[in-house]
Amino acid sequence: MAATSLVAGPAIAAPYAGPCALERTAAHHSEGLDTWNNAYPRPVRTLNAVMVFLSFPDSRPTTTPEELTADYFPATSDFYKRASYGKFHLVPHPQRRWLRMPHASTSYAIERDWDAAHRGAYLRDALATADPHTDFSKFDIVYFVADPDAPGVDSDATKVVNFDHPMRADGTDIKRVVTVFEQHPPDRNVLAHETGHVFDLPDLYHRPTDGKGDWDTYVGDWDVMGSQFGLAPDFFGWHKWKLGWLDRRQVVCVTGSRRLTLEPLTSAPARAGAAPGTNGPPFGVGDGTKLAVVRTGEDSAIALEARGADGNDAATCSEGVLVYRVRNETPSGSGPVQVLDAHPDTDACYGDSVYPALADAPVRVGESFTVPGENVRVKVEGRTRSGAWTVKVETG
């Protein structure tokens, strides 16, 4: 069983694309968004996810499927409901009992860089074990959740596996599965991160070649696809545009000189009785501008968005206009998005931030920032009474 990246696939036109939209390329999880790769489900409707709980002959589970379900839901569904402004609903369907795999957990040699033979054996056994108890034709997403206490389970191996050739069950092609090997309780937002890959989003962290060094140098706390532990893990506006959560009218393509008003990326009308800053479902998001884009080349763009302490970003330690570079030819894990630091000589939030050097990256009111290597200048002129940010952008 071969498992690899799904980099090619049928493309469908993206109605939200415009002149500043980078083209999708063959790069793994390309940040291009002029078309949607139809090999992946698009999260603009309700998607159903089955959770299959797998035990092993060499370990008796000390947790229950109900306990493990509560580790991930409703937190993951709520994360996506807030991020999508209520446009996407992730509905979990957890099985209620453990299903025993045919071999000991140690026999699968589970690890982060899993070799194809052992990984294939695990996935074949998992599907064969689950199939008599699961109608896979009813589900859009598959989570195989392993007993966290089994001796062969490595929590660093949690990931999405994409197949060169889909597995098949119940008359349905299964193109990818999420293999969950987390401990109990799991890492924060881990399933939000992995589910992002199911929607063709890339890893935004930097993986040192020798396994040593800092993993968060590209985007720091900003976006769960960088770090699931980030203080501001909401998806970048670019990703919300790619996934279809921002309408074309909420994205401004900037050329020349332009003043604009940016609504906070997380903002939405508060629910009746909900206190500001709470994490209630943000239904009814307004149509104001949430993303500004400067096209800087055939394969690159500069994006600007306002980030504030609300919704998924309620724990952020700094607010302002975040500036970052996007490249469509750069594959997942190699820096397709890089946050640009408006305060390169200072850090913030030691002890809380995953990468303090970028924790204070946003441009604040009264500050100006020139993008290194580009003729792009950003000045944050003020705030409106509603909390939006007024910005002047100059190019050329």
N, C-alpha and C positions, 0 to 999 in steps of 0.2 A: 504494500500500500504506500504510494507516494503521497507526500504532503508538502505543499509548497505555497507560495504566494499566488493569489489570483490576480495577475497584473493585466491580463487581457480579458476581454469579454464584450458582449454586445453593449453598445452605447445608445442611450436615448437622449434626445434633446433636453436641455435643462432650461425651462422657461424663465428662470431667474438670471440667466447669464447676460452679460453686457460687455461694453468695450473694455472694461478693466478686469474682466474675468480671465484668468490664466487658463490655457488649454490643458485638458487632461492628457497626460503622457503615459508611456509604458512603465514608468517608475512605480515601484511597489507602493500602493496607497497614495498615488499622485495627488498633490494638492490642487491640480487643475480642476475647474468646476464648470467648464463650458458644456460638458455632457456628464451624465450619470452612468456609472458602470453597472449595468443591470444584472451582473453576477452577484451583486449585493442587495439585500433588502433595503429599501429607502424608508427611514423612520418618520413618515408623515401621516401615519395612520396607526391604528392599534395593531401591535404585533404580539403574538403569543409565544411564550418560552416555556419549554418543559425542563424541569430539574429532575435528573435521574441520580439517585444516591447509590453509590457502589461501595460494597464492603469486600473483604478479602478473607481467605481461609486462615491467614496467619494473624488475624487480629479481630477482636470482638469490639464493635463500636461502643463508645461510652457516651456518645451524643445521639440525639434522635434527628430524623429528617425535619421535624418541626423546629427544633432548635437551630439547625443550620439554615433553614429557610429564613428564619428571623434575623440571621446574621446579614442577609442581603436584601431582604424585602420587608417592608415597603421602601427602604432607604434608596435602593437603586431606581425603582420606578419613580419615586418623588424627585430624585436628581434629574431624571430625564424630563419629567413633566415641567419642572421649573426651567430647565435649559431650553426647552422647545416652546415655551410660552403656552403650554397646554396643547400643542399640535400633535404630540406623539405620546402614546400610552403603551408602556411595556407591561404586559400582564403575565405574571408567573403562574405556572401550573406545576407545583411541586408534587412529586410522588410521595406516598405516605409511609413507605417502608424501604428498608435496605434491600438491594439486590446483590447477591453474592457473585463475584467474579470467579472464574474457574481456577485461577492460579494465585499464588501468594503475591502480595504487593511488592516484595523484594525482587520477584522474577522479572518485573518490567523495567528495572533500572531507570526509574523516573528521575529526571533532572532537568535543569533549565535548557541545556543544549542536548536535547534528547536525540539519540541516534534513531534513524528511520525504522530500523528493524524492530526495536523494542516499542517504539511509539505506535507503529502499525499493529503490532500484536495486541497492545493495550486497547486500541480503538476497535479492532475487530472483535475482541472479547467483550468490550463494553456494549457494542451494538447488538451482538448476539445475546447477551445477558438481558438487555433492556427490551428487545423487540417483542417478546411474548407478552410484555406488560405495558407496552407503549404504542399508541397509534401515532407514528411520526408524521402522518399526513396532516395532522391537525395543528402542527407547530411550525413557526417561522425560525425559531432559535432553539438550539439544544445546548444545555449545560450538563456535562457529566461531572458530578460532584463526588470526589473520593473521600472515604473515611479519613478524617484528619489525623487520627491516632494510629493509623497503620504504619508499621515501621519503614516501609519502602516509599512512603509519600514524602515528596520534597515540595514545600510551599513555594519555592522559587520557580517551579515548573508550570505554574498557572499561565495559560496562554490560549490564544485562538489558533486552531489548526485548520488551514485551508487545504483542500484536496485537488491534486491534478485531475483526478477522476472521482466524481462524487461517490460516496457510499449510497446504498439504496435500501430503503425499507418501506413497507406499506405503500408501494407504488410511488414513492417520493424520493427525489434526489436530495441527499444531505451534502451540501457543498462545504460546510465547515462546522466545527463544534468548538465549544469553549470547554477546555479541560480544567477543572477547578481542583486544586490541591492545597487550598489554604488551611491554615490552622484555625482553631476555634478559640476566641473570636478571630476573624480574618483581618487583613490589612484594610484600612479605611478606603472606601471608594474603589476597591479592586475590581468589582464587577462592573462598575460604571466604565472603568478604563477598558477592560477586555471587551465589553459589549460595543464600545466605540470602534474596535477593529471590525466587528461584524458589519458595521456601516461604512467600511472603507476609510477609516481614519488612521493616520500613521502614528507610530511612536515618535514622540517629540523629545525624548530624553537622549542624552549622549552616553553611549556605552563605551567606557575606556577599553582599549584593545587588550590591556593586560589585566582587566578586572579591577584595577585600582584607580583611585581618583574620584572626582565628582561626576555624578550622572546628570546633574540638573543645570548644566551651564548654558543650554540653548534657550530654555523658556522659564526656568525657575518654578515659581509657584503657580504660574499662569497657564491654565488648561490641564484638565485631568489626564490628557494623553501625554503630558510631560511627567507629572508626578501625581499619583493618587493621594499623596499626603499634603498636597499644596494648600496654602491658605486661601487661594483664589482659584479653585479648580473648575469654574464654569468654562465651557467651551469658548474658544476664540470666536469673535464675530465671523471670521473667515469660514470656520467650520459650521457655524449656524447657517451661513449662506449656502455652503456646499450641501448641507443636509436638507435644505428647503425650509428652514425655520424663519429665515429672514426673507421678506418679499423684496423684489427688485427695487421697489420704490424706497426701501429702507437703506439702500446702499448708494452712496454718492461716488461717482468717478471724478476725481479732481485733476484738472489741467490748469495751468497758469496760476492765477491767484484767486483764492475763494475763501469767504467766510461762511461758516456753517455752524449749526447747533447739533451736538451729539447727545442723544438720550443715553443714560447709563445702560449698558448692555443687559443688565439684569432687571431693569425697571419694568413695572407693569402696574396697572391700577390695583390698589390694595383691596382685598376682600373686606366686606362689611365686618367690622369687629376685629379685624386683624391688626396687630401692632406693626408699625414700620420696622423693616428689617427681619420680620419673621419669614419662615420658609414655606408659607402656604402656596398652593398652586397658583401661578401667575397667569390667570386667564385674562383675555381681553387686552393683550399688549397693543400699544398704540402704533401708529404708522410713521412716527418720526424717524429721522436718520439715526441708525445705530452703528454704521460702518462706513468709513471713508477710505477710498483706495486710490493710490497713485501708481499707475503702471510704469515701471522703470525699465522694462525690457521684454523681450519675447518670452523669457522664462522667469520673470521676477516682478514683484509688486511690493509696495509699502502700504501697510494697513494701519488705520487709526481707529480706536474705539475708547469709550469712556468706561472705566471700571470703578465701581463703588461697593461699599459694604452692605450688600443686600443679597437675598436669594442664596444661590450656591456660593457666592463670594462673601458671605456675611462675616467671615473671620479674617478677611484681608487686613493687612496692617498699613496699606497705603492706597490712596485714591487719586485718580487723575486720568489723563489721556494716555493710554498705552500705545506705543508705536512698535511695530514688528515687521520683519521682512518675510515674504513667502516666496518659495521657489517650487515650480512644478516639476522640475527634472530631478530633484533631490529625493531619494527614496526614504522610506520609513526608517527611523533610527539614525539618519545621517544629517539631521538638521534641516528639514524642509521648512520649518518656521524658526526664526530667531528673534527673540525680544531684544529691542534696542534700548540701552540704558541711558535715560536722560540725566542720571546722576552717577556717572562712572566712578567718582571718587568717594562715594559713601555707600554704606550698607544699612540694613535695617532688620529688625525682628530676629536677632540672634536667639536661638533656643526654640523658635517656633517655625521660622521659614526654612524651606528645604534648601534654599540658596540665597542667603542674605544679600549677596551682591546685586541681585535683580529684584529684591523685594521692594525697593523704592524706585523702580524703573519708570513709572508714569510721570508725565509732564504735569506739573501743578499749575494752579491759577497764577498768572503773572510771569510765568517762565516761558522761555523759548528754547527750542531744540532743533539743531540741524543734523539731519541723518548723515552719518559718516559715509563718504564716498558717493553721495547723491546730492543733487540740487533740490532737496526737499527740506523746507523749513516749517516748523510747527510752533505756533504761539497760542497758548491758552489764555484767552482774554478775560474770562469770567464765568460766573454761574448764573443761570436764570432762577427765578423764584421757584420753579418746579424742580430744580436740581439738575437740569441739563447743563452741558458745558459748551461755552461759545469758543470757537477755535478759528484761527486764521491759518490757512495752508498756502504756501507759496512753492511753486515748482519752476524749474528752468532758470 
